[in-house]
Amino acid sequence: MRTLRKYTGFLAKIHSFALIFSFFFIGATPQISKSFAQPVRERTKVLKAPLAPVALEGEFLVQFRSDKSLNAIKKGNNPKWISKLGEDVKIDTRLSSFNIAHIQVSNPAGDGNWENLANILSSDPDVYAVEPNYVVYANTANPASPNDPHINKMWFLDKIKAFEAWSQPSSTTEDIIVAVVDTGVKFTHEDLKGHIWINKKEIPDNKIDDDNNGFVDDIFGWNFYEGNNWPGPIVYPAPTITPDYQCHEGQSGVYTNLHGTHVAGTIAAMGNNAKGIKGIADKVKIMPLKSLGGGCGRGHTLGSLGAIVYAYENGARIINLSLGSFGHSFIAKKVYEDLAAKGVLFVIAAGNETVDNDGEPRSYPASYPVDGILSVAATTPTDDLAEFSNWGRKNVDIAAPGVDIFSTIVLPNEEKKTLSDSYNFESGTSMATPIVSGAAALLLAHQPTLTNLQIKETLMNSVDPIPGLANKVVSGGRLNLQKALMKQTSRQPSRATKPAQEKQKTRSVENHIDGIRIFDRRTQREERIKW
């Protein structure tokens, strides 16, 4: 009997609203002030993510060996095994360019046992890999002299020598597109609206896919969480946080997830506009891609992959992922490898679970052995590793400031249920990651011919060495933006991708655990364990 690759992996702790975004991990919902003039400075709490993989019930990601099966499905010729999975089976082929299909079964056959359903899928010789659709979380823990009024609150700019770096003129007239895969970005924010990517090939609101990219009216990006063309934050019922820092979706109140807007501001808030703050890079357009939502900032593998593929296909060379989970996905790893080979640089939060990403469990996608991934840990104003930050001598590449990072946010209006512009401090590897993304964009603006690997190596080879980070991150130090701009680039990657032939090995089960925690959409809780 053939062995089917069925990953359950380790779904790491996941942090939410300082979201590593930490897309992947946080410890607690950050406290948000009602006025940016008096930001809350309480000790950051970090939301804890489950250590067992959490997956959406009745959902699978299936990778085929060729495009034969998917082409047949697109023509309405479904495989024979479809009827055996259960009732009301839906097939989503949005990732067909990678031979991946998303299968959703409303009423699974039998008792819905994962092993039984996976074995049904494995009966097809064209099926290469089958995985659950893992839940992903945000990772948050709670000119040379710009005229932006709150720039003095951005302590980290001095630490990374940003002012010195800004004094050096860039050599490109083209804006660098940086995709922010997160909880959504308020693209009308007073400090962001001039630095937002616009799809000029699309005619607004005509309900036609003018550019034939598969997305209708995607003017400012796409919402892969709710499945529409609004990639901005919206108002949700306020979540509740239990004493053990688990986040549960709320039923009442008003709340919005500020994470993605905070991340975007750190990268590209407009400078010298006499408002708010200044982002790390000027020559940047932020591409808002929403893959996380709800009060707790949850998402899933499918949404994340859809977002990064969209980003690449629409011109983003740098993709910020302040998110993660402890679920290892063979299918996701392959997509990251393929896009990295095409020149994409993924800047990813290491996670907020205070774990060693060289061991188990570890945070993904930050820990995938892909050269095009730059994994980021968080440091304090005194250059110590932040108490919540993950680390890894082999799997975490660089450190950057991630405590009390002041940036753009949104606040909900209780009465009108609208969102207003504001600013606040947040902490997390989610906050450290956009500092590095901004640095990568600034470097690319100065040297447009750099490859993704050259950008990564330049940033890693120009850090300020920190003794306390010597055995915590590959580079042994914290980002120095000025030195990065002056550094001679290197073409040799420091963290080698596994040999190509290894990808062709017979499929086998990796990272076994005893079960998968199933996230039930109906109750918004992780209730059942199936295996």
Long-range contacts (C-beta under 8 A, 24 or more apart in sequence): 2-122, 2-125, 2-507, 3-506, 3-507, 3-508, 3-509, 4-118, 4-119, 4-121, 4-122, 4-127, 4-129, 4-130, 4-507, 5-128, 5-129, 5-130, 5-131, 5-330, 5-507, 5-508, 5-509, 5-510, 6-114, 6-115, 6-118, 6-130, 6-131, 6-509, 7-129, 7-131, 7-132, 7-327, 7-328, 7-329, 7-330, 7-509, 7-510, 7-511, 8-53, 8-132, 8-327, 8-511, 8-512, 8-513, 8-515, 8-516, 9-53, 9-134, 9-326, 9-327, 9-328, 9-329, 9-364, 9-510, 9-511, 9-513, 10-51, 10-52, 10-53, 10-326, 10-327, 10-328, 10-360, 10-361, 10-362, 10-511, 10-513, 11-49, 11-50, 11-51, 11-52, 11-53, 11-54, 11-134, 11-135, 11-325, 11-326, 11-327, 11-361, 11-517, 12-49, 12-51, 12-324, 12-325, 12-326, 12-327, 12-351, 12-353, 12-355, 12-361, 12-362, 12-363, 12-364, 13-48, 13-49, 13-50, 13-51, 13-326, 13-351, 13-352, 13-353, 13-355, 13-361, 14-47, 14-49, 14-50, 14-136, 14-137, 14-138, 14-139, 14-323, 14-324, 14-325, 14-326, 14-351, 14-353, 15-46, 15-47, 15-49, 15-137, 15-138, 15-139, 15-140, 15-141, 15-349, 15-351, 15-352, 15-353, 15-388, 15-428, 15-429, 15-430, 16-47, 16-137, 16-138, 16-139, 16-140, 16-247, 16-257, 16-259, 16-296, 16-297, 17-47, 17-138, 17-140, 17-142, 17-183, 17-257, 17-258, 17-259, 17-297, 17-426, 17-428, 18-44, 18-139, 18-140, 18-141, 18-142, 18-259, 18-262, 18-352, 18-405, 18-426, 18-427, 18-428, 18-430, 18-431, 19-137, 19-138, 19-139, 19-140, 19-182, 19-183, 19-257, 19-259, 19-260, 19-263, 19-292, 19-297, 19-322, 19-323, 19-349, 19-428, 19-430, 20-138, 20-139, 20-140, 20-322, 20-323, 20-324, 20-349, 20-350, 20-351, 20-352, 20-428, 20-429, 20-430, 20-433, 21-138, 21-139, 21-140, 21-182, 21-183, 21-259, 21-260, 21-263, 21-292, 21-297, 21-320, 21-321, 21-322, 21-323, 21-349, 21-428, 21-430, 21-433, 22-137, 22-138, 22-139, 22-140, 22-141, 22-322, 22-323, 22-324, 22-349, 22-351, 22-352, 22-428, 22-429, 22-430, 22-433, 23-136, 23-137, 23-138, 23-139, 23-181, 23-182, 23-291, 23-292, 23-299, 23-304, 23-321, 23-322, 23-323, 23-324, 23-348, 23-349, 23-430, 24-49, 24-136, 24-137, 24-138, 24-139, 24-322, 24-323, 24-324, 24-325, 24-349, 24-351, 24-352, 24-363, 24-364, 24-366, 24-429, 25-49, 25-137, 25-139, 25-324, 25-349, 25-351, 25-352, 25-353, 25-363, 25-390, 25-428, 25-429, 26-137, 26-138, 26-139, 26-140, 26-141, 26-142, 26-297, 26-352, 26-388, 26-428, 26-430, 27-141, 27-142, 27-245, 27-352, 27-388, 28-141, 28-142, 28-241, 28-245, 29-140, 29-142, 29-239, 29-241, 29-247, 30-140, 30-141, 30-142, 30-258, 30-424, 30-426, 30-427, 31-142, 32-258, 32-409, 32-411, 32-422, 32-424, 33-422, 33-424, 34-411, 35-422, 36-150, 36-276, 36-409, 36-422, 36-423, 36-424, 39-153, 39-406, 39-423, 39-424, 39-425, 40-424, 40-425, 41-404, 41-425, 42-142, 43-142, 44-141, 44-142, 44-388, 44-403, 44-404, 44-426, 44-427, 44-428, 45-141, 45-142, 45-241, 45-245, 46-140, 46-141, 46-142, 46-245, 46-352, 46-388, 46-428, 47-137, 47-140, 47-241, 47-245, 47-246, 47-247, 47-296, 48-244, 48-245, 48-246, 48-353, 49-137, 49-325, 49-326, 49-353, 50-326, 50-517, 50-526, 51-326, 51-361, 52-513, 52-515, 52-516, 52-517, 52-529, 53-132, 53-134, 53-325, 53-326, 53-327, 53-513, 53-516, 53-517, 54-134, 54-135, 54-325, 54-327, 54-516, 54-517, 54-518, 54-519, 54-526, 55-132, 55-133, 55-134, 55-135, 55-327, 55-516, 55-517, 55-518, 55-519, 56-132, 56-133, 56-134, 56-135, 56-300, 56-518, 56-519, 56-521, 57-112, 57-518, 57-519, 57-520, 57-521, 57-528, 57-530, 58-86, 58-104, 58-105, 58-106, 58-107, 58-108, 58-112, 59-102, 59-103, 59-104, 59-105, 59-132, 59-133, 59-300, 59-302, 60-102, 60-103, 60-104, 60-105, 60-117, 60-118, 60-121, 60-130, 60-131, 60-132, 60-133, 61-100, 61-101, 61-102, 61-103, 61-130, 61-131, 61-132, 61-133, 61-301, 61-302, 61-329, 61-331, 62-100, 62-101, 62-102, 62-103, 62-121, 62-127, 62-129, 62-130, 63-98, 63-99, 63-100, 63-127, 63-128, 63-129, 63-130, 63-330, 63-331, 63-334, 64-99, 64-100, 64-101, 64-126, 64-127, 64-128, 65-99, 65-125, 65-126, 65-127, 65-128, 66-99, 66-126, 67-96, 67-99, 68-126, 69-124, 69-126, 69-127, 70-96, 70-99, 70-101, 73-101, 79-124, 81-120, 81-121, 81-123, 81-124, 84-109, 84-120, 85-109, 85-117, 85-120, 85-121, 86-112, 86-117, 92-302, 94-214, 94-306, 95-302, 95-305, 95-306, 95-309, 95-335, 97-309, 98-305, 98-309, 98-334, 98-335, 98-338, 99-128, 100-305, 100-331, 100-335, 102-133, 102-302, 111-530, 112-530, 113-530, 113-531, 114-516, 114-530, 114-531, 115-531, 128-507, 129-330, 129-331, 129-507, 131-301, 131-329, 131-330, 131-331, 132-327, 132-516, 133-300, 133-301, 133-302, 134-300, 134-301, 134-325, 134-327, 134-329, 135-298, 135-299, 135-300, 135-325, 135-327, 135-519, 135-526, 136-291, 136-292, 136-298, 136-299, 136-300, 136-301, 136-303, 136-304, 136-323, 136-324, 136-325, 137-292, 137-296, 137-297, 137-298, 137-299, 137-323, 137-324, 137-325, 138-182, 138-183, 138-257, 138-259, 138-292, 138-297, 138-299, 138-322, 138-323, 138-430, 139-322, 139-323, 139-324, 139-349, 139-351, 139-352, 139-428, 139-429, 139-430, 140-259, 140-297, 140-322, 140-352, 140-426, 140-427, 140-428, 140-430, 140-431, 141-352, 141-378, 141-386, 141-388, 141-402, 141-403, 141-426, 141-427, 141-428, 141-429, 141-430, 141-431, 142-426, 142-427, 142-428, 143-167, 143-271, 143-272, 146-271, 146-272, 146-278, 147-272, 147-273, 147-274, 148-191, 148-269, 148-271, 148-272, 148-273, 148-274, 148-275, 148-276, 148-277, 148-278, 149-274, 149-275, 149-276, 150-276, 150-277, 150-406, 150-423, 151-277, 151-278, 153-277, 153-406, 153-425, 154-277, 154-278, 154-405, 154-406, 155-381, 155-401, 155-404, 156-381, 156-400, 156-401, 156-405, 156-435, 159-381, 159-383, 159-401, 159-478, 160-400, 160-401, 160-435, 160-439, 160-478, 160-479, 160-480, 160-481, 160-482, 161-480, 161-481, 161-482, 161-483, 162-280, 162-481, 162-482, 164-481, 164-482, 165-442, 165-481, 165-482, 165-484, 165-485, 166-282, 168-446, 168-485, 170-282, 170-283, 170-442, 170-445, 170-446, 171-445, 171-446, 171-447, 171-448, 172-283, 172-444, 172-445, 172-446, 172-448, 174-283, 174-448, 175-283, 175-284, 175-285, 176-281, 176-283, 176-284, 176-285, 176-317, 176-318, 176-441, 176-444, 176-445, 177-284, 177-285, 177-287, 177-314, 177-315, 177-316, 177-317, 177-318, 178-267, 178-268, 178-281, 178-284, 178-285, 178-286, 178-287, 178-316, 178-317, 178-318, 178-319, 178-320, 178-437, 178-438, 178-441, 179-221, 179-286, 179-287, 179-289, 179-307, 179-308, 179-310, 179-311, 179-316, 179-318, 179-319, 179-320, 180-260, 180-263, 180-264, 180-267, 180-286, 180-287, 180-288, 180-289, 180-320, 180-434, 181-289, 181-291, 181-304, 181-307, 181-308, 181-311, 181-319, 181-320, 181-321, 181-323, 182-259, 182-260, 182-263, 182-264, 182-289, 182-290, 182-291, 182-292, 182-320, 182-322, 182-323, 183-233, 183-257, 183-258, 183-259, 183-260, 183-290, 183-292, 183-293, 183-297, 184-223, 184-225, 184-230, 184-231, 184-232, 184-233, 184-234, 184-257, 184-260, 184-261, 184-288, 184-290, 184-292, 184-293, 185-221, 185-231, 185-232, 185-233, 185-260, 185-261, 185-263, 185-264, 185-286, 185-288, 185-290, 186-232, 186-233, 186-261, 186-408, 186-410, 186-419, 186-421, 187-220, 187-231, 187-232, 187-286, 187-288, 188-232, 189-261, 189-265, 189-408, 189-410, 189-421, 190-275, 190-276, 190-421, 191-265, 191-269, 191-270, 191-273, 191-275, 191-276, 191-277, 191-408, 191-421, 191-423, 192-261, 192-264, 192-265, 192-268, 192-269, 192-270, 192-286, 192-408, 194-270, 194-273, 195-268, 195-269, 195-270, 195-279, 195-284, 195-285, 195-286, 196-220, 196-285, 196-286, 196-288, 197-221, 197-285, 197-286, 197-287, 197-288, 198-285, 199-314, 213-310, 213-313, 213-314, 215-310, 220-288, 221-287, 221-288, 221-289, 221-290, 221-310, 222-289, 222-290, 222-306, 222-307, 222-310, 223-290, 224-289, 224-290, 224-291, 224-299, 224-302, 224-303, 224-304, 224-306, 224-307, 224-310, 225-290, 225-291, 225-292, 225-293, 225-299, 225-303, 226-290, 226-293, 230-290, 231-288, 231-289, 231-290, 232-288, 232-290, 233-257, 233-258, 233-260, 233-261, 233-410, 233-419, 234-293, 234-419, 235-412, 235-417, 235-418, 235-419, 236-293, 236-294, 236-295, 237-295, 238-295, 239-294, 239-295, 239-296, 247-295, 247-296, 247-297, 248-296, 248-524, 248-525, 249-294, 249-295, 249-296, 249-524, 250-295, 254-412, 254-413, 254-414, 254-417, 255-295, 255-412, 256-410, 256-411, 256-412, 256-419, 257-292, 257-293, 257-294, 257-295, 257-297, 258-409, 258-410, 258-411, 258-424, 258-426, 259-292, 259-297, 259-322, 259-426, 259-430, 260-288, 260-290, 260-292, 261-408, 261-409, 261-410, 262-405, 262-407, 262-408, 262-409, 262-424, 262-426, 262-431, 263-320, 263-322, 263-407, 263-430, 263-431, 263-433, 263-434, 264-288, 264-408, 264-434, 265-407, 265-408, 265-409, 265-423, 266-405, 266-407, 266-431, 266-434, 266-435, 266-438, 267-320, 267-434, 267-437, 267-438, 267-441, 268-438, 268-441, 269-407, 269-408, 276-408, 276-423, 277-406, 277-407, 277-408, 277-423, 279-438, 280-434, 280-435, 280-437, 280-438, 280-439, 280-441, 280-442, 280-481, 281-438, 281-439, 281-441, 281-442, 281-445, 282-442, 282-445, 283-441, 283-442, 283-445, 284-438, 284-441, 284-445, 287-311, 287-314, 287-315, 287-316, 291-323, 292-323, 294-524, 298-519, 299-323, 301-327, 301-329, 301-331, 301-332, 304-332, 304-365, 305-331, 305-332, 305-335, 308-335, 308-336, 308-339, 308-344, 308-346, 309-335, 309-339, 311-344, 312-339, 312-342, 312-344, 316-344, 317-343, 317-344, 317-345, 317-444, 317-452, 318-344, 318-345, 318-347, 318-437, 318-440, 318-441, 318-444, 319-344, 319-345, 319-346, 319-347, 320-347, 320-433, 320-434, 320-437, 321-346, 321-347, 321-348, 321-349, 321-365, 321-433, 322-348, 322-349, 322-428, 322-429, 322-430, 322-431, 322-433, 322-434, 323-349, 323-430, 324-348, 324-349, 324-351, 324-363, 324-364, 324-365, 324-366, 325-363, 325-364, 326-361, 326-362, 326-363, 326-364, 327-364, 328-364, 328-510, 328-511, 329-364, 330-510, 332-364, 332-365, 332-368, 333-365, 333-368, 333-370, 334-503, 336-365, 336-368, 336-370, 336-372, 336-373, 337-368, 337-370, 337-372, 337-497, 337-503, 339-372, 340-370, 340-371, 340-372, 340-373, 340-452, 340-497, 341-372, 343-372, 343-451, 343-452, 344-372, 344-452, 345-372, 345-374, 345-440, 345-452, 345-455, 345-456, 346-370, 346-372, 346-373, 346-374, 347-374, 347-376, 347-433, 347-434, 347-436, 347-437, 347-440, 348-373, 348-374, 348-375, 348-376, 348-433, 349-375, 349-376, 349-428, 349-429, 349-430, 349-432, 349-433, 350-375, 350-376, 350-377, 350-378, 350-389, 350-390, 350-391, 350-392, 350-396, 350-429, 351-389, 351-390, 351-429, 352-378, 352-388, 352-389, 352-390, 352-428, 352-429, 352-430, 353-388, 353-390, 354-387, 354-388, 354-389, 354-390, 355-390, 356-390, 356-391, 356-392, 357-390, 357-391, 357-392, 357-395, 357-396, 358-392, 358-393, 358-394, 358-395, 360-511, 362-390, 362-392, 362-395, 363-390, 366-390, 366-395, 366-396, 367-392, 367-395, 369-395, 369-495, 369-496, 369-497, 369-498, 370-497, 371-452, 371-453, 371-456, 371-493, 371-495, 371-496, 371-497, 372-452, 372-453, 372-456, 373-397, 373-495, 374-398, 374-436, 374-440, 374-456, 374-459, 374-460, 376-400, 376-402, 376-429, 376-432, 376-433, 376-436, 377-402, 377-429, 377-432, 377-469, 377-472, 377-473, 378-402, 378-403, 378-427, 378-428, 378-429, 378-431, 378-432, 379-403, 379-432, 379-466, 379-469, 379-478, 383-464, 383-466, 383-468, 383-469, 383-478, 384-468, 385-468, 385-469, 385-472, 386-427, 386-429, 386-432, 388-427, 388-428, 388-429, 389-429, 389-432, 390-429, 391-472, 391-473, 392-472, 392-473, 392-474, 393-471, 393-472, 393-473, 393-474, 394-474, 394-495, 395-474, 395-495, 396-472, 396-473, 396-474, 397-456, 397-460, 397-473, 397-474, 397-475, 397-494, 397-495, 398-436, 398-459, 398-460, 398-463, 398-473, 398-474, 398-475, 398-477, 398-478, 398-479, 399-432, 399-463, 399-466, 399-469, 399-472, 399-473, 399-475, 399-477, 399-478, 399-479, 400-432, 400-433, 400-435, 400-436, 400-439, 400-478, 400-479, 401-431, 401-432, 401-435, 401-478, 401-479, 402-427, 402-428, 402-429, 402-430, 402-431, 402-432, 402-435, 403-427, 403-431, 405-431, 405-432, 405-435, 407-431, 435-479, 436-479, 439-479, 439-481, 439-484, 442-481, 442-485, 443-484, 443-485, 446-485, 447-489, 450-489, 451-491, 453-491, 453-493, 454-489, 454-490, 454-491, 456-493, 456-494, 457-489, 457-490, 457-491, 457-492, 457-493, 457-494, 458-484, 458-487, 458-489, 458-490, 459-484, 460-494, 461-487, 461-490, 462-486, 462-487
